[in-house]
């Protein structure tokens, strides 16, 4: 009763350059094409809740009306962010992990959907989270480069 997918990509910047876009939850729609909105109900830390608004008129509207907030389950500076989003009769766990490697940072995204309706949730959101990973990586790298140019 579990569906898990792991995606990996090397980005040409250090973890510290990617971290602001990951740790600043309200910035997630800037790099994640599956989101149109995000909010955090307090400082980013384990246990803090928040709300993500998926893209798509129907999907976003339905989620905004019926979804419960997500909870941050892991938050390690420059290393990892994980959230748990309740879904009908189950949960979506999403982890983003950064590891410094030669030439940049390996970004690993792991998504797990559990519960009896996981197949429906894969069709509704999970498949897109995996399918759009390359777009997310490209946008994260662009944001990191833009910030580096701004700081220079």
DSSP file (Angstrom, degrees, kcal/mol; ACC not computed):
  #  RESIDUE AA STRUCTURE BP1 BP2  ACC     N-H-->O    O-->H-N    N-H-->O    O-->H-N    TCO  KAPPA ALPHA  PHI   PSI    X-CA   Y-CA   Z-CA
    1    1 A X              0   0    0      0, 0.0   114,-1.3     0, 0.0     2,-0.4   0.000 360.0 360.0 360.0  31.7    0.0    0.0    0.0
    2    2 A X  E     -A  114   0A   0    112,-0.2     2,-0.4   114,-0.0   112,-0.2  -0.988 360.0-167.1-133.0 141.1    2.9    2.3   -0.7
    3    3 A X  E     +A  113   0A   0    110,-2.4   110,-2.9    -2,-0.4     2,-0.4  -0.996  17.8 175.5-124.2 122.8    4.1    4.1   -3.8
    4    4 A X  E     +A  112   0A   0     -2,-0.4     2,-0.4   108,-0.2   108,-0.2  -0.989   9.2 179.2-132.2 138.6    7.6    5.6   -3.7
    5    5 A X  E     -A  111   0A   0    106,-2.3   106,-2.5    -2,-0.4     2,-0.4  -0.999   8.8-161.9-137.8 137.0    9.7    7.3   -6.3
    6    6 A X  E     -A  110   0A   0     -2,-0.4     2,-0.3   104,-0.2   104,-0.2  -0.971   7.1-173.2-120.4 132.4   13.2    8.8   -6.0
    7    7 A X  E     -A  109   0A   0    102,-2.7   102,-2.6    -2,-0.4     2,-0.3  -0.940   3.0-170.4-123.7 146.3   14.7   11.3   -8.4
    8    8 A X  E     +A  108   0A   0     -2,-0.3     2,-0.3   100,-0.2   100,-0.2  -0.988  10.4 164.1-138.1 145.0   18.3   12.7   -8.5
    9    9 A X  E     -A  107   0A   0     98,-1.7    98,-3.1    -2,-0.3     2,-0.5  -0.967  32.2-126.2-156.7 147.0   20.1   15.4  -10.3
   10   10 A X  E     -A  106   0A   0     -2,-0.3     2,-0.4    96,-0.2    96,-0.2  -0.838  25.3-161.5 -94.0 125.8   23.4   17.3   -9.9
   11   11 A X  E     -A  105   0A   0     94,-3.4    94,-2.7    -2,-0.5     2,-1.8  -0.873  24.3-121.2-107.8 142.6   23.0   21.1   -9.8
   12   12 A X  S    S+     0   0    0     -2,-0.4     2,-0.3    92,-0.2    92,-0.2  -0.230  84.2  68.5 -83.0  50.7   26.0   23.3  -10.5
   13   13 A X  S    S-     0   0    0     -2,-1.8    -2,-0.2    92,-0.1     2,-0.0  -0.978  86.7 -91.0-157.2 161.2   26.0   25.2   -7.2
   14   14 A X    >>  -     0   0    0     -2,-0.3     3,-1.4     1,-0.1     4,-1.0  -0.349  40.2-108.8 -75.0 159.4   26.7   24.5   -3.5
   15   15 A X  H >> S+     0   0    0      1,-0.3     4,-2.2    89,-0.2     3,-0.7   0.866 117.8  62.2 -53.8 -37.7   23.9   23.4   -1.1
   16   16 A X  H 3> S+     0   0    0      1,-0.3     4,-0.6     2,-0.2    -1,-0.3   0.771 100.3  54.0 -63.0 -25.0   24.0   26.8    0.6
   17   17 A X  H <4 S+     0   0    0     -3,-1.4     4,-0.3     1,-0.2    -1,-0.3   0.776 113.9  40.9 -78.2 -26.8   23.0   28.5   -2.7
   18   18 A X  H XX S+     0   0    0     -4,-1.0     4,-1.4    -3,-0.7     3,-0.8   0.758  96.9  79.9 -87.6 -27.9   20.0   26.2   -3.1
   19   19 A X  H 3X S+     0   0    0     -4,-2.2     4,-3.6     1,-0.2     5,-0.4   0.843  83.8  58.2 -55.8 -43.5   18.9   26.3    0.6
   20   20 A X  H 3X S+     0   0    0     -4,-0.6     4,-1.6     1,-0.2    -1,-0.2   0.886 108.2  47.5 -57.7 -37.4   17.1   29.7    0.6
   21   21 A X  H <4 S+     0   0    0     -3,-0.8    -1,-0.2    -4,-0.3    -2,-0.2   0.813 118.9  40.7 -72.6 -28.8   14.7   28.6   -2.1
   22   22 A X  H  < S+     0   0    0     -4,-1.4    -2,-0.2    -3,-0.4    -1,-0.2   0.914 118.2  43.9 -82.0 -46.5   14.0   25.3   -0.3
   23   23 A X  H  < S+     0   0    0     -4,-3.6     2,-1.5     1,-0.2    -3,-0.2   0.748  99.7  74.4 -73.7 -23.7   13.8   26.6    3.2
   24   24 A X    ><  -     0   0    0     -4,-1.6     3,-3.3    -5,-0.4     4,-0.3  -0.649  68.3-173.7 -88.1  81.7   11.7   29.6    2.2
   25   25 A X  G >  S+     0   0    0     -2,-1.5     3,-1.8     1,-0.3     4,-0.3   0.783  78.2  62.9 -51.2 -34.8    8.5   27.7    1.7
   26   26 A X  G 3  S+     0   0    0      1,-0.3     3,-0.3     2,-0.1    -1,-0.3   0.675  98.9  58.5 -67.5 -13.2    6.7   30.7    0.3
   27   27 A X  G X> S+     0   0    0     -3,-3.3     3,-1.9    -7,-0.2     4,-0.6   0.497  75.7  97.7 -90.3  -5.3    9.2   30.6   -2.5
   28   28 A X  H X> S+     0   0    0     -3,-1.8     4,-2.5    -4,-0.3     3,-1.6   0.874  76.5  58.2 -55.0 -40.8    8.3   27.1   -3.6
   29   29 A X  H 34 S+     0   0    0     -4,-0.3    -1,-0.3    -3,-0.3     6,-0.1   0.743  95.0  68.1 -62.3 -18.4    6.0   28.2   -6.4
   30   30 A X  H <4 S+     0   0    0     -3,-1.9    -1,-0.3     1,-0.2    -2,-0.2   0.787 120.2  15.9 -67.7 -26.7    9.0   30.1   -7.9
   31   31 A X  H << S+     0   0    0     -3,-1.6     2,-0.7    -4,-0.6   108,-0.3   0.552 112.9  76.4-123.0 -13.1   10.7   26.8   -8.7
   32   32 A X    ><  -     0   0    0     -4,-2.5     3,-1.8    -5,-0.2    -1,-0.1  -0.883  55.4-164.7-107.8 109.1    7.9   24.1   -8.5
   33   33 A X  T 3  S+     0   0    0     -2,-0.7    -1,-0.1     1,-0.3    -4,-0.1   0.600  86.8  67.1 -68.5  -8.4    5.6   24.1  -11.5
   34   34 A X  T 3  S+     0   0    0     20,-0.1    21,-2.3    98,-0.1     2,-0.4   0.424  96.4  66.1 -89.2   1.6    3.1   22.0   -9.5
   35   35 A X  E <   +B   54   0A   0     -3,-1.8    19,-0.2    19,-0.3     3,-0.1  -0.951  42.8 175.4-128.1 143.7    2.4   24.8   -7.1
   36   36 A X  E    S+     0   0A   0     17,-3.2     2,-0.3    -2,-0.4    18,-0.2   0.449  77.1  18.1-116.2  -8.3    0.7   28.2   -7.3
   37   37 A X  E     +B   53   0A   0     16,-1.2    16,-2.9     2,-0.0    -1,-0.3  -0.992  55.6 178.8-159.5 155.3    0.9   29.1   -3.6
   38   38 A X  E     +B   52   0A   0     -2,-0.3     2,-0.3    14,-0.2    14,-0.2  -0.969   2.8 177.9-158.0 143.4    2.6   28.2   -0.3
   39   39 A X  E     -B   51   0A   0     12,-2.1    12,-2.2    -2,-0.3     2,-0.4  -0.985  15.8-147.8-144.8 155.0    2.4   29.5    3.2
   40   40 A X  E     -B   50   0A   0     -2,-0.3     2,-0.8    10,-0.2    10,-0.3  -0.985  11.8-143.7-125.3 135.3    4.1   28.5    6.5
   41   41 A X  S    S-     0   0    0      8,-3.2     8,-0.3    -2,-0.4     2,-0.3  -0.333  77.4 -22.0 -95.7  51.8    2.4   28.9    9.8
   42   42 A X  S    S-     0   0    0     -2,-0.8     2,-0.1     6,-0.1     3,-0.1  -0.854 106.1 -24.1 139.1-173.8    5.5   29.9   11.8
   43   43 A X  S    S-     0   0    0     -2,-0.3     2,-0.6     1,-0.1     5,-0.1  -0.375  76.0 -94.6 -68.6 148.2    9.3   29.6   11.5
   44   44 A X  S    S+     0   0    0    -21,-0.1     2,-0.3    -4,-0.1    -1,-0.1  -0.502  77.2 120.0 -66.2 112.4   10.6   26.7    9.4
   45   45 A X  S >  S-     0   0    0     -2,-0.6     3,-2.2    -3,-0.1    27,-0.3  -0.968  72.6 -67.4-165.9 160.0   11.3   23.9   11.9
   46   46 A X  T 3  S+     0   0    0     -2,-0.3    27,-0.2     1,-0.3     3,-0.1  -0.361 122.0  24.7 -56.8 131.4   10.2   20.4   12.6
   47   47 A X  T 3  S+     0   0    0     25,-2.9    -1,-0.3     1,-0.4     2,-0.1   0.119  88.6 127.3  98.5 -19.6    6.6   20.4   13.6
   48   48 A X    <   -     0   0    0     -3,-2.2    24,-2.9    -5,-0.1    -1,-0.4  -0.455  49.2-143.8 -69.6 142.2    5.6   23.7   11.9
   49   49 A X  E     + C   0  71A   0     -8,-0.3    -8,-3.2    22,-0.2     2,-0.3  -0.620  24.2 163.9-103.6 166.0    2.6   23.4    9.6
   50   50 A X  E     -BC  40  70A   0     20,-1.7    20,-2.1   -10,-0.3     2,-0.4  -0.938  28.6-116.3-163.6-177.3    1.9   25.0    6.3
   51   51 A X  E     -B   39   0A   0    -12,-2.2   -12,-2.1    -2,-0.3     2,-0.4  -0.996  15.2-163.3-140.5 131.5   -0.2   24.9    3.2
   52   52 A X  E     -B   38   0A   0     -2,-0.4     2,-0.6   -14,-0.2   -14,-0.2  -0.919  10.2-149.7-111.7 139.4    0.6   24.3   -0.4
   53   53 A X  E     -B   37   0A   0    -16,-2.9   -17,-3.2    -2,-0.4   -16,-1.2  -0.932  19.1-139.4-109.6 111.4   -1.7   25.1   -3.3
   54   54 A X  E     -B   35   0A   0     -2,-0.6   -19,-0.3   -19,-0.2    10,-0.1  -0.286  22.4-106.6 -66.6 153.7   -1.3   22.8   -6.3
   55   55 A X  S    S+     0   0    0    -21,-2.3    -1,-0.1     4,-0.1     4,-0.1  -0.299  79.5  73.2 -73.0 165.4   -1.4   24.2   -9.8
   56   56 A X  S  > S-     0   0    0      3,-0.2     4,-3.0     2,-0.1     5,-0.4   0.377  81.2-110.3  95.2 128.5   -4.4   23.5  -12.0
   57   57 A X  H  > S+     0   0    0      1,-0.2     4,-1.8     2,-0.2     5,-0.2   0.924 115.4  35.2 -57.4 -50.5   -7.7   25.3  -11.5
   58   58 A X  H  > S+     0   0    0      2,-0.2     4,-2.8     1,-0.2     5,-0.3   0.952 120.0  47.7 -71.6 -49.4   -9.6   22.2  -10.3
   59   59 A X  H  > S+     0   0    0      1,-0.2     4,-2.5     2,-0.2    -5,-0.2   0.920 115.6  45.2 -60.0 -45.7   -6.8   20.6   -8.4
   60   60 A X  H  X S+     0   0    0     -4,-3.0     4,-2.4     2,-0.2    -1,-0.2   0.903 114.2  48.4 -65.1 -41.9   -5.9   23.8   -6.6
   61   61 A X  H  X S+     0   0    0     -4,-1.8     4,-1.3    -5,-0.4    -2,-0.2   0.928 114.2  45.1 -66.0 -45.2   -9.5   24.7   -5.8
   62   62 A X  H  X S+     0   0    0     -4,-2.8     4,-2.2     1,-0.2     3,-0.4   0.941 114.2  48.9 -64.1 -47.3  -10.3   21.3   -4.4
   63   63 A X  H  X S+     0   0    0     -4,-2.5     4,-2.4    -5,-0.3    -2,-0.2   0.914 108.6  53.9 -59.5 -43.7   -7.1   21.1   -2.4
   64   64 A X  H  < S+     0   0    0     -4,-2.4    -1,-0.2     1,-0.2    -2,-0.2   0.808 114.0  42.6 -61.7 -29.7   -7.7   24.5   -0.9
   65   65 A X  H  < S+     0   0    0     -4,-1.3    -1,-0.2    -3,-0.4    -2,-0.2   0.830 129.5  18.7 -86.5 -33.2  -11.1   23.6    0.3
   66   66 A X  H  < S+     0   0    0     -4,-2.2    -3,-0.2    -5,-0.1    -2,-0.2   0.651  93.0 103.0-118.0 -17.8  -10.5   20.1    1.7
   67   67 A X     <  -     0   0    0     -4,-2.4     2,-0.2    -5,-0.4    20,-0.1  -0.370  59.2-134.8 -76.5 147.7   -6.8   19.5    2.4
   68   68 A X        -     0   0    0     18,-0.3    -1,-0.1     1,-0.1    -2,-0.1  -0.550  38.9 -87.4 -86.6 161.6   -5.3   19.6    5.9
   69   69 A X        -     0   0    0     -2,-0.2    17,-0.6   -18,-0.1   -18,-0.2  -0.291  40.6-117.6 -66.1 155.0   -2.0   21.5    6.4
   70   70 A X  E     -CD  50  85A   0    -20,-2.1   -20,-1.7    15,-0.2     2,-0.4  -0.486  23.3-139.6 -82.2 165.1    1.3   19.7    5.8
   71   71 A X  E     -CD  49  84A   0     13,-2.0    13,-2.3   -22,-0.2     2,-0.5  -0.994  15.3-120.9-126.9 134.6    3.8   19.3    8.7
   72   72 A X  E     + D   0  83A   0    -24,-2.9   -25,-2.9    -2,-0.4    11,-0.3  -0.631  31.5 176.4 -72.3 124.8    7.5   19.7    8.5
   73   73 A X  E     +     0   0A   0      9,-2.6     2,-0.3    -2,-0.5    10,-0.2   0.599  66.8  20.6-107.0 -17.0    9.0   16.4    9.5
   74   74 A X  E     + D   0  82A   0      8,-1.5     8,-2.4   -29,-0.1    -1,-0.3  -0.967  56.0 170.4-151.6 137.6   12.7   17.1    8.9
   75   75 A X  E     + D   0  81A   0     -2,-0.3     2,-0.5     6,-0.2   -29,-0.2  -0.766   8.0 165.4-150.8  98.4   14.6   20.4    8.7
   76   76 A X  E >>  - D   0  80A   0      4,-2.8     3,-2.8    -2,-0.3     4,-2.3  -0.963  45.5-106.5-122.1 113.2   18.4   20.2    8.6
   77   77 A X  T 34 S-     0   0    0     -2,-0.5   -61,-0.1     1,-0.3     4,-0.0  -0.031  97.2  -8.9 -42.9 127.1   20.2   23.4    7.5
   78   78 A X  T 34 S+     0   0    0      1,-0.1    -1,-0.3   -63,-0.1     3,-0.1   0.571 134.0  64.2  60.9  12.3   21.6   23.1    4.0
   79   79 A X  T <4 S+     0   0    0     -3,-2.8    19,-3.6     1,-0.3     2,-0.3   0.694  98.6   1.7-129.2 -48.9   20.9   19.3    4.0
   80   80 A X  E  <  -DE  76  97A   0     -4,-2.3    -4,-2.8    17,-0.2     2,-0.4  -0.994  35.0-177.3-157.9 141.6   17.2   18.3    4.1
   81   81 A X  E     +DE  75  96A   0     15,-2.2    15,-3.2    -2,-0.3     2,-0.4  -0.995  17.2 176.4-132.9 133.8   13.6   19.3    4.2
   82   82 A X  E     -DE  74  95A   0     -8,-2.4    -9,-2.6    -2,-0.4    -8,-1.5  -0.999   4.6-173.7-138.0 143.5   10.8   16.8    4.5
   83   83 A X  E     -DE  72  94A   0     11,-2.7    11,-2.4    -2,-0.4     2,-0.5  -0.932  16.7-145.1-130.8 156.7    7.1   17.3    4.8
   84   84 A X  E     -DE  71  93A   0    -13,-2.3   -13,-2.0    -2,-0.3     2,-0.6  -0.989  15.4-169.4-121.6 120.6    4.1   15.1    5.4
   85   85 A X  E     -DE  70  92A   0      7,-3.3     7,-2.8    -2,-0.5   -15,-0.2  -0.942  21.6-129.9-109.2 115.5    0.9   16.1    3.7
   86   86 A X  E     - E   0  91A   0     -2,-0.6   -18,-0.3   -17,-0.6     2,-0.3  -0.412  29.1-177.1 -61.4 139.7   -2.3   14.2    4.8
   87   87 A X  E >   - E   0  90A   0      3,-1.8     3,-2.5    27,-0.1     2,-0.1  -0.860  48.0 -59.9-127.6 165.8   -4.2   12.8    1.8
   88   88 A X  T 3  S-     0   0    0     -2,-0.3    29,-0.4     1,-0.3     3,-0.1  -0.271 121.4 -14.2 -53.3 118.3   -7.6   11.0    2.0
   89   89 A X  T 3  S+     0   0    0      1,-0.2    27,-0.6    27,-0.1    -1,-0.3   0.682 138.6  28.5  62.3  22.9   -7.0    7.9    4.1
   90   90 A X  E <  S-EF  87 115A   0     -3,-2.5    -3,-1.8    25,-0.2     2,-0.3  -0.857  78.9 -98.8-171.8-153.0   -3.2    8.2    3.9
   91   91 A X  E     -EF  86 114A   0     23,-0.8    23,-2.4    -5,-0.3     2,-0.5  -0.992   8.9-137.3-153.0 155.3   -0.3   10.6    3.5
   92   92 A X  E     -EF  85 113A   0     -7,-2.8    -7,-3.3    -2,-0.3     2,-0.5  -0.986  20.8-164.4-112.4 122.6    2.2   12.0    1.1
   93   93 A X  E     -EF  84 112A   0     19,-2.9    19,-2.5    -2,-0.5     2,-0.5  -0.938   7.4-175.1-106.5 127.7    5.8   12.3    2.4
   94   94 A X  E     -EF  83 111A   0    -11,-2.4   -11,-2.7    -2,-0.5     2,-0.4  -0.987   1.6-177.3-126.1 122.8    8.1   14.5    0.4
   95   95 A X  E     -EF  82 110A   0     15,-2.6    15,-2.5    -2,-0.5     2,-0.5  -0.968  10.1-167.1-122.3 138.0   11.8   14.8    1.2
   96   96 A X  E     -EF  81 109A   0    -15,-3.2   -15,-2.2    -2,-0.4     2,-0.4  -0.989  14.4-172.3-122.3 119.0   14.3   17.0   -0.6
   97   97 A X  E     -EF  80 108A   0     11,-2.9    11,-2.6    -2,-0.5     2,-0.4  -0.938   9.9-158.2-121.0 135.6   17.9   16.2    0.3
   98   98 A X  E     + F   0 107A   0    -19,-3.6     2,-0.4    -2,-0.4     9,-0.2  -0.932  11.5 177.9-112.4 131.5   21.1   18.2   -0.6
   99   99 A X  E     - F   0 106A   0      7,-1.8     7,-3.3    -2,-0.4     2,-0.2  -0.989  29.3-125.2-133.9 124.9   24.5   16.6   -0.7
  100  100 A X  E     + F   0 105A   0     -2,-0.4     2,-0.3     5,-0.2     5,-0.2  -0.501  40.2 167.8 -67.0 131.2   27.7   18.4   -1.8
  101  101 A X  E >   - F   0 104A   0      3,-2.5     3,-2.3    -2,-0.2     2,-0.2  -0.886  47.9 -69.2-136.0 167.2   29.4   16.6   -4.6
  102  102 A X  T 3  S+     0   0    0     -2,-0.3     3,-0.1     1,-0.3     0, 0.0  -0.423 124.0  17.6 -59.2 126.1   32.2   17.4   -7.0
  103  103 A X  T 3  S-     0   0    0     -2,-0.2     2,-0.4     1,-0.1    -1,-0.3   0.451 133.2 -47.7  90.7   1.4   30.9   20.1   -9.3
  104  104 A X  E <  S- F   0 101A   0     -3,-2.3    -3,-2.5   -92,-0.2     2,-0.4  -0.967  85.8 -29.5 150.9-132.6   27.9   21.1   -7.2
  105  105 A X  E     -AF  11 100A   0    -94,-2.7   -94,-3.4    -2,-0.4     2,-0.6  -0.994  37.5-137.3-135.3 133.9   25.1   19.5   -5.3
  106  106 A X  E     -AF  10  99A   0     -7,-3.3    -7,-1.8    -2,-0.4     2,-0.6  -0.832  21.8-159.2 -87.5 122.9   23.1   16.4   -5.7
  107  107 A X  E     -AF   9  98A   0    -98,-3.1   -98,-1.7    -2,-0.6     2,-0.5  -0.912   7.3-169.2-101.6 124.0   19.5   17.1   -5.1
  108  108 A X  E     -AF   8  97A   0    -11,-2.6   -11,-2.9    -2,-0.6     2,-0.5  -0.963   3.6-167.7-115.2 128.4   17.4   14.0   -4.2
  109  109 A X  E     -AF   7  96A   0   -102,-2.6  -102,-2.7    -2,-0.5     2,-0.5  -0.968   5.3-175.5-113.6 126.2   13.7   14.1   -4.2
  110  110 A X  E     -AF   6  95A   0    -15,-2.5   -15,-2.6    -2,-0.5     2,-0.4  -0.987   0.3-175.7-124.0 126.4   11.8   11.2   -2.6
  111  111 A X  E     -AF   5  94A   0   -106,-2.5  -106,-2.3    -2,-0.5     2,-0.4  -0.976   1.0-177.2-121.9 133.4    8.0   11.1   -2.7
  112  112 A X  E     -AF   4  93A   0    -19,-2.5   -19,-2.9    -2,-0.4     2,-0.5  -0.997   6.1-167.1-131.0 129.4    6.0    8.4   -0.9
  113  113 A X  E     -AF   3  92A   0   -110,-2.9  -110,-2.4    -2,-0.4     2,-0.3  -0.967  12.8-177.6-115.1 131.0    2.2    8.0   -1.1
  114  114 A X  E     +AF   2  91A   0    -23,-2.4   -23,-0.8    -2,-0.5  -112,-0.2  -0.863  31.5  59.8-125.3 160.4    0.5    5.7    1.4
  115  115 A X  E >  S- F   0  90A   0   -114,-1.3     3,-1.6    -2,-0.3     4,-0.2  -0.283  90.1 -69.3 110.2 166.6   -3.1    4.5    2.0
  116  116 A X  T 3  S+     0   0    0    -27,-0.6     3,-0.3     1,-0.3    -1,-0.1   0.683 129.1  51.8 -68.4 -17.9   -5.8    2.8    0.0
  117  117 A X  T 3> S+     0   0    0    -29,-0.4     4,-2.2    -3,-0.2     3,-0.4   0.171  73.0 113.7-101.7  17.9   -6.3    5.8   -2.3
  118  118 A X  H <> S+     0   0    0     -3,-1.6     4,-2.6     1,-0.2     5,-0.2   0.860  72.1  56.7 -59.6 -37.0   -2.6    6.1   -3.2
  119  119 A X  H  > S+     0   0    0     -3,-0.3     4,-1.7     1,-0.2    -1,-0.2   0.899 109.0  46.9 -62.1 -39.1   -3.3    5.1   -6.9
  120  120 A X  H  > S+     0   0    0     -3,-0.4     4,-2.1     1,-0.2    -1,-0.2   0.921 112.5  49.7 -65.3 -43.7   -5.8    8.0   -7.2
  121  121 A X  H  X>S+     0   0    0     -4,-2.2     4,-2.9     2,-0.2     5,-2.2   0.825 105.8  56.5 -68.5 -31.0   -3.3   10.4   -5.5
  122  122 A X  I  <>S+     0   0    0     -4,-2.6     5,-3.0     3,-0.2     6,-0.4   0.934 111.4  44.3 -61.1 -44.4   -0.5    9.3   -7.9
  123  123 A X  I  <5S+     0   0    0     -4,-1.7    -2,-0.2    -5,-0.2    -1,-0.2   0.862 117.2  45.5 -67.4 -35.8   -2.8   10.3  -10.8
  124  124 A X  I  <5S-     0   0    0     -4,-2.1    -2,-0.2    -5,-0.1    -1,-0.2   0.917 141.1 -24.5 -76.9 -44.1   -3.8   13.5   -9.1
  125  125 A X  I >X5S+     0   0    0     -4,-2.9     4,-1.9    -5,-0.1     3,-0.5   0.618 117.9  74.5-139.6 -40.6   -0.4   14.8   -7.9
  126  126 A X  I 3><S+     0   0    0     -5,-2.2     4,-1.5     1,-0.3    -4,-0.2   0.861  96.4  52.8 -56.9 -42.6    2.3   12.2   -7.4
  127  127 A X  H 3><S+     0   0    0     -5,-3.0     4,-3.0    -6,-0.2    -1,-0.3   0.887 109.8  49.3 -61.3 -39.2    3.0   11.6  -11.0
  128  128 A X  H <> S+     0   0    0     -3,-0.5     4,-2.6    -6,-0.4    -1,-0.2   0.880 103.7  59.4 -67.9 -38.0    3.5   15.3  -11.7
  129  129 A X  H  < S+     0   0    0     -4,-1.9    -1,-0.2     1,-0.2    -2,-0.2   0.899 115.8  35.7 -57.1 -40.0    5.9   15.6   -8.7
  130  130 A X  H >< S+     0   0    0     -4,-1.5     3,-1.6     2,-0.1     4,-0.3   0.923 115.9  53.3 -77.3 -47.3    8.1   13.0  -10.4
  131  131 A X  H 3< S+     0   0    0     -4,-3.0     3,-0.4     1,-0.3    -2,-0.2   0.833 111.2  46.1 -59.7 -35.6    7.5   14.1  -14.0
  132  132 A X  T 3X S+     0   0    0     -4,-2.6     4,-2.3     1,-0.2     3,-0.3   0.273  77.7 108.1 -93.8  10.8    8.5   17.7  -13.3
  133  133 A X  H <> S+     0   0    0     -3,-1.6     4,-2.5     1,-0.2    -1,-0.2   0.890  78.0  52.4 -57.7 -41.3   11.6   17.1  -11.3
  134  134 A X  H  > S+     0   0    0     -3,-0.4     4,-2.2    -4,-0.3    -1,-0.2   0.875 109.5  49.6 -64.1 -36.0   13.9   18.2  -14.1
  135  135 A X  H  > S+     0   0    0     -3,-0.3     4,-2.5     2,-0.2    -1,-0.2   0.917 110.1  51.0 -66.7 -43.3   12.0   21.5  -14.4
  136  136 A X  H  X S+     0   0    0     -4,-2.3     4,-2.7     1,-0.2    -2,-0.2   0.926 110.8  49.0 -58.6 -45.6   12.3   22.0  -10.6
  137  137 A X  H  X S+     0   0    0     -4,-2.5     4,-2.5     1,-0.2    -1,-0.2   0.919 110.7  49.5 -62.3 -44.7   16.0   21.4  -10.8
  138  138 A X  H  X S+     0   0    0     -4,-2.2     4,-2.1     1,-0.2    -1,-0.2   0.917 113.3  46.4 -61.1 -43.3   16.5   23.9  -13.6
  139  139 A X  H  X S+     0   0    0     -4,-2.5     4,-2.5  -108,-0.3    -2,-0.2   0.895 111.1  51.8 -68.1 -39.4   14.5   26.6  -11.9
  140  140 A X  H  X S+     0   0    0     -4,-2.7     4,-2.4  -109,-0.2    -2,-0.2   0.921 110.5  48.8 -61.7 -43.1   16.4   26.0   -8.6
  141  141 A X  H  X S+     0   0    0     -4,-2.5     4,-2.4     1,-0.2    -2,-0.2   0.896 111.1  50.6 -63.5 -40.1   19.7   26.3  -10.4
  142  142 A X  H  X S+     0   0    0     -4,-2.1     4,-2.6     2,-0.2    -2,-0.2   0.916 110.9  48.3 -63.3 -43.6   18.5   29.6  -12.1
  143  143 A X  H  X S+     0   0    0     -4,-2.5     4,-2.2     2,-0.2    -2,-0.2   0.905 111.9  49.4 -64.0 -41.2   17.4   31.0   -8.7
  144  144 A X  H  X S+     0   0    0     -4,-2.4     4,-2.2     2,-0.2    -2,-0.2   0.913 112.6  47.6 -63.9 -42.4   20.7   30.1   -7.1
  145  145 A X  H  X S+     0   0    0     -4,-2.4     4,-2.5     2,-0.2    -2,-0.2   0.908 111.2  50.9 -65.6 -41.4   22.6   31.7  -10.0
  146  146 A X  H  X S+     0   0    0     -4,-2.6     4,-2.2     1,-0.2    -1,-0.2   0.898 111.0  48.5 -63.0 -40.3   20.5   34.9   -9.9
  147  147 A X  H  X S+     0   0    0     -4,-2.2     4,-2.5     2,-0.2    -1,-0.2   0.897 110.3  51.4 -66.7 -40.0   21.1   35.2   -6.1
  148  148 A X  H  X S+     0   0    0     -4,-2.2     4,-1.2     2,-0.2    -2,-0.2   0.906 111.0  48.3 -63.4 -41.2   24.8   34.7   -6.6
  149  149 A X  H  < S+     0   0    0     -4,-2.5    -2,-0.2     1,-0.2    -1,-0.2   0.892 112.1  49.7 -64.1 -39.3   24.8   37.5   -9.3
  150  150 A X  H  < S+     0   0    0     -4,-2.2    -2,-0.2     1,-0.2    -1,-0.2   0.887 111.7  47.6 -66.4 -39.1   22.8   39.7   -7.0
  151  151 A X  H  <        0   0    0     -4,-2.5    -1,-0.2     1,-0.2    -2,-0.2   0.706 360.0 360.0 -75.3 -19.7   25.3   39.1   -4.1
  152  152 A X     <        0   0    0     -4,-1.2    -1,-0.2    -5,-0.2    -2,-0.2   0.481 360.0 360.0 -74.5 360.0   28.3   39.7   -6.3
